Amino acid sequence: MAIALSKIVQGMEPSATLAMSAKAKELKAKGETVVDLSVGEPDFNTPKHICDAAVAAMNAGYTRYTVASGIPALKEAICADYLARFGLEYKPSQIVVSNGAKHSLHNAFFCTLNPGDEAILPAPYWVSYAELIKLSGAVPVIVSTREEDDFKLTPEALRAAITPKTRMLLLCSPSNPTGSCYTRAELEALADIAIENDLFVVSDEIYERLVYDGAPFASFPTLREGLADRTIVINGVSKTYAMTGWRVGWTLAPENVSKKMASLQSQETSNPCSVSQYAALAAVTGDQGCVDAMRAEFEKRRDYVAGRIAAIPGMTCGKMGGAFYAFFNVQNFLGREYNGVKVETSQDWCMALLEQKKVATVMGSAFGAEGYVRASFAASMDDLKEAFDRIADFVS
Ligand SMILES: Cc1ncc(COP(=O)(O)O)c(C=O)c1O
């Protein structure tokens, strides 16, 4: 007898990013020299002082269950950091530390959305948002943005998407997958519409420290008085401190939401890894020079990748103001044959690139934007050079 799957998971798609990365690993295991630009993961090692804090925590015996929603010292450090950098006053009871920011997003959606609620999701969007919103029973309302607008949601498009069922707006700036960053004024215009229409906002700020060209970053709750009461901020250590495998993310949210997310987490997963929490504490409270150094390196790579894309006739790419992704337009390269293989869609293009040139990227369709491809530049300069040599060769 086959066990029937629940209705809620039947329609759930696996992560396209992780699927491409798995395919790249499979080819590597067969001895192919694959350049993997599919996954959004810094290639740097976690800074030593953070690893040392984890070892010290283990040796001190901090290896037992912690409070399910995170150790008090980490919550206090997050509050102190938000006060110092943004002037935002959060209490430790408003912080829930989870098993990565992806888990934080699940907690946030699950505790606030009801079946049938509409959640506005600007596309291109990060792969997991739509699936996690659907898991809560709510409906992701995808609003396409345009390359000419740097893939940013305009006030007009937001207004047009709001219905009596709309409850939530999701924003991600700097953006995965496009790297675009909203200015403070652009966010204020969206915040005003959210307030007028009584929406709450999930603001995914996981790339907030990876902003380039000296541009300022505006945390969403700072935009208007009282906005913190209708905002759930998502953040964590994965991208900022090269700590993807440690699995620590967090939410800053109104107290009633935090309390429920803590209860949900206490039932679903208990605390995030105790040792990882001590490592995250060292990350947040320690010298931030490591972040500056990584950001400077990412910025160099961003410049290099932007130059390589611009040098390919017919290929365009939006402005990459932050994060570590290039989201380039391949529409001029579809409807062609590549070594006898017909390529019609961004998925075909990525597959042919991987099979023929051994470069792993992710199709735009996975991010709700057909005709585009995402390449992560969180890879070494040597790998980026090799990858773009192969891409240029592939399309020529
Ligand atoms: C926009 C965005 N939010 C959240 C996450 C999840 O991060 P974590 O590794 O902490 O779960 C990612 C990871 O790719 C991301 O790109």
The ligand as a Gaussian input file, in Angstrom:
#p B3LYP/6-31G(d) Opt

LIG

0 1
 C       16.633000      35.871000       1.021000
 C       16.974000      34.717000       1.895000
 N       16.315000      34.568000       3.049000
 C       16.564000      33.524000       3.861000
 C       17.531000      32.595000       3.550000
 C       17.752000      31.455000       4.484000
 O       18.938000      31.567000       5.199000
 P       19.378000      30.451000       6.240000
 O       20.539000      29.743000       5.619000
 O       19.783000      31.214000       7.473000
 O       18.236000      29.555000       6.491000
 C       18.241000      32.711000       2.358000
 C       19.226000      31.684000       1.970000
 O       19.524000      31.452000       0.827000
 C       17.969000      33.808000       1.520000
 O       18.630000      33.987000       0.381000

